Structures are given as structure tokens and as C-alpha cells.
Amino acid sequence: MSVLLEAQGVNKRFGAVVAAADIALAVQAGERVSLIGSNVYCGMKFLLLGGEWHFAVYEDGDGDGVRNDDITSGKDRLIARPRVVLPTTKAVTIGLLDIAIKDPDGDPLPPTKSPVAFNTSTICSFSPLGQSTPGTIYITDDRTDLYAVRVFGTSAKIRVVRYIRATGKWQPW
């Protein structure tokens, strides 16, 4: 029985790594969409629909980046319908651990916080100059593993770090 449980743990850990890579690639694709559009901002809006996280891509319509108020008013146009972020795995999800920890910057990260945060929203906006909204998407197996896919604003670079529950520290992935 313990061999089966250990194999399931390895499978979930592998699933978390694959999911982190999948999200990083999706965010990089969002950045490329913005760069292809030359002078147009694009943004990925993450939405929780029916218990699953989705993302949709919007094009900025008024030069201030993709924003929730502009999406609501119709100024920012939907260019890619919402799709499930992690469609192939049930082993891991976008989410947080069930305990309060410190985020990679050392700030409190309670289990009630949104696992998707770009500044104060769930939109990662990309400029034609290759900049983005800074933020983090957390991925968990709902048990022990937690990964943070981090997007840095001025460079739009993506970094993945893993939380080590035994030590309470984050390490580069």
C-alpha cells in the first residue's frame, strides 16, 4: 500500500511541474500575441468558471492596457474565448495550500487569498514593448506541493519557484 501512495505522490509532483510549465507557456504565448499586434496591448484575464480556472485574451481598445472596467464597457475586445488553463490534469489545480504561509516575497499568503493575482486583479496585460503586469499564479496538489509561476513586470520574464513545506522556504525550480 505504501508503494502505491508513494507512486501517487510522485505522479502528483510531476503533474505540478508539468502544470507550472504549461501555465508559463500560456503566459509567454499571451506576451507573443501582444508583440505580434505591434502597437497594441493584449491581456490574459483569468476567470474561475464552474470550479475551474480559465483564461481569455483581450485586446486593448483605448491605450491604457487591458482593464476590467474596459472589458465591462466593451472598450477592450475579446480576441480569444475563455479556455481551461489545466485541461488535462486533475492531480493538480490552480490553488493554495490549506495553511497560511509566506509568499516568495515574504508577505502573508493565507489559504483564502486568490491563487491568481496580477497587482490587484486577475489580468496579466502585455505592452508592445515587452512589459507586463507583475503577478503570480499558484499551483498545488491540494496536499503538500505548491508552485508559484511568477511574471515580472518590466521584463515579462517568467520564473517558477517551489515551496518546500518541510522547511517553509521557496526554492527556484
Secondary structure, DSSP 8 states (H G I E B T S, - for coil): -HHHHHHHHHHHHHHHHHHHHHHHHHHHHHHHHHHHTSS--EEEEEEEETTEEEEEEEE-SSSS---HHHHHHTSSEEEEEEEESSTT-SS-EE---SS-EE-TTS-EE-TTS-SEEETTBSEEEE-TTS-B--EEEEEE-SSS-EEEEEE-TTT--EEEEEEETTTTEEEE-
